[in-house]
């Protein structure tokens, strides 16, 4: 029954999963997934940026089969897609992080576990059966982070994702209006004005309570206090800013690939390389931190021009269709990370919803490749797209000249290949 809820004709795209999740979840939980910071300008811009990039297909090209396979950090993936870290996923569905990791493994892609997970990293690793990464916040302090790093290494996580864009939580106005702070206190008088959101979703509430109710964070174990409480996270984040200097001791403790997530500019991309990162994610936290920053797809050309072939570049933000994945790959991303797309699926139908989200993106991507006349994601390049010329202004300011990667264009070729051809922009 749950699986049928997310199959055609009920669900044919990610927006359909969003609508199902909205019906099933309390408003406070759905808005936690769906919302962004302040006026949500960046949240909307992340999506609309993909509309500004148009395709240039090769027609009359036979593409009976398409190869989506790729490698990221020497790990083979069935398609260039990684599930991004989404905190508190147990709010969406019981044992949410384990459910999502299991679906990712079954699909042959990687799953990234948030520090602010309601499930222990050991339980998620046992459920995954596929590549798993661990996303690191410094909540709880350095000793707490070192403990989590050691646990992740011992349990088989293959990459550490260090998020650098959260010196303080963004002002998520939907959360404020919905009473997230009051509900997390567990004080009846404070909670009372907001509890009706739960009472209108009795099925969700029954499952939530059966799963233990409001979670603690088992991967943030504070010495002498135990797992961090949900209500303490906001204050802890403000006290746990990551600096470039922190990358040194993190790298020494981890000694496996490190991914720096939250890069907005070419300058920070170069700093990530200099700090010893093995990959970076062009990310604005899905529009949930600083509102008014540029959409990630627009920043991608600048970042690529600044680092050349020195590091693998991933991107997240606004990806809702397989054609969005194709556009990001054409511009030069190694792979994409998605958060909301699978979180909607998790909220809609648990593991069946996550699997359906991945299936939608996979089928979309195959169809896009065939319509482009391209036999594989590895063959996608900038000749398949037209990009707004004003996106190139920042790339012209990049002074470093890099040698081209095999199968990728150099910064100089990047600029020339993205120039408008005739009247086409």
Secondary structure, DSSP 8 states (H G I E B T S, - for coil): -HHHHTSTTT-SSHHHHHHHHHHHS-HHHHHHHH--STT-HHHHHHHHHHHH-EE----S---S--B--EEETTEEESSSEEE---TTGGGTSTTHHHHHHHHHHHHT-EEEE-TT-SS-HHHHHHHH-S-EEEEE--TT-HHHHHHHHHHHHHHT--EEEEE-S-SS----HHHHHHTHHHHHTT-HHHHGGGTHHHHT-HHHHHHHHHTTSS-EEEEEEETTTEEEEGGGHHHHHHT----TTHHHHHHHHH-SEEEEEEE-SHHHHHHHHHTT-SEEEE--GGGTSSTT---HHHHHHHHHHHHTTSSEEEEESS--SHHHHHHHHHHT-SEEEESHHHHHHHHHHHHHHHHHHHHHHHHHHHHHHHHHT-SBGGG--GGGEE--GGGGHHHHT--------TTS--HHHHHHHTS-BTTB-
